[in-house]
């Protein structure tokens, strides 16, 4: 805003016919009557009456007064004129193109989004962008069906919920599951009983075999009784010890009568009878030893077989529970008496981390193995699918197992990467395209299946070329130009001739040179300021 003194000085300058100065700068245009107005005034003064002359003088006075008021109150704009960088010169660029200077304080660059980049030659590879879409990774999609028939007791999740591995999604009341649990419990009890019986038979057999060895050695009966007094043998102890005692008695009687018979103290027939009794007891003990040895071992084998059979039955019932998805009940702590009515509950669980993308179940609904309850998708990876036309098929072989880039309008100013794992084998007869499929990481879940994307297909390497970012190129009235930073707060419009579009850059044929500093971002702000100054000058 100009001070009153400045207004006064400006007014005096106008009245004296001198150029106007504001804020120490020379005025860009003095105030004069136009030649047309002067000619009209002179011509009509010679042809009209005194009244017409007075009218013309009044019009001139009104115009002069309006001009004075405009300079006093508003003043000319404080800006660098178009066509020059300062008030002294209006340079042209190296190519002879007219340059336009703009001044923008550096403090305002951040607000305007101004970014400056040095022009340089760089190796460029051409590429083309084709349309594709984001799809579910079908390797990580699961359709959840129950393995048993039953009635839905409870549904624990809703559509769109994120679930984790093993999380219970729903509970079903199933008679089949209840019977399988009870059968497993019975088989587990049978295994415990068979285990106890087998251990008992092993102890008996071991003790009996040791006793038989001792009896065959002829150890005195008293020592045998003492040695095996606390050993478990069942009924075998009495049979063996009794037979051994009888043999011991008959042997003693036979030995005594044998001596007496030699001295004829007793009749020979008594000795013969005692000898027969001894031999009979000896044969009986030997037969008993063989029989008990065999029976004991057979009892042990039978107990082991019973145990093995019980274990197999338990394992089969436990496997049946696991097949039904009730592995938590196949353990040593399972007790149906503690579960009560929940013994028939069947839990439907999530196979992996994911999102519920379909839910087709309600409480009290009858379901079975053919009923789809949920569909879960792991969205931490997604597929990028694109249809490749015949003109691009030549580049497909080198894309297999390589990384490509893609972008989506839903997430502007960001480029993503995906690894190509399939380039198709059969051309679609209708669209004449081959399917390209890549997998992309999506840990932040920003990429949504169904989004459209642009997929970059790498082309040929064209070597080094002078190029600038496409965002630096501006257009107006059919002219293409950039803004060059000339130092400090000064920028200059520079007309350029562009060539090929190279990815996100433009080839520059003329207008700027290597080493120039151009406005990479924020050029639209400078363009707006440039146009506003042009409009002001035209007025």
Secondary structure by P-SEA (a helix, b strand, c coil): cccaaaaaaaaaaaaaccccccccccccbbbbccaaaaaaaaaaaacccaaaaaaaaaaaaaaaaaaaaaaacccccccccccccccccccccccccbbbbbbbbcccccccbbbbbbbbbbbbbbbbbbbbbbbcccccbbbbbbccccccccccccccccccccccccccccaaaaaaaaaaaaaaaaaaaaaaaaaaaaaaaaaaaaaaaaaaacccaaaaaaaaccccccaaaaaaaaaaaaaaaaaaaaaaaaaaaaaccccaaaaaaaaaaaaaaaaaaaaaaaaaaaaaaaaaaaaaaaaaaaaaaaaaaaaaaaaaccccccccccccccccccccbbbbbbcccccccccccccccccccccccbbbbcccbbbbbbbbcccccccccccccccccccccccccbbbbbbbccccccccccccbbbbbbbbbcccccccccbbbbbbbbbbbcccccccccccccccccbbbbbbbccccbbbbbbbccccccccbbbbcccccccccccccaaaaaaaaaaaaaaaaac
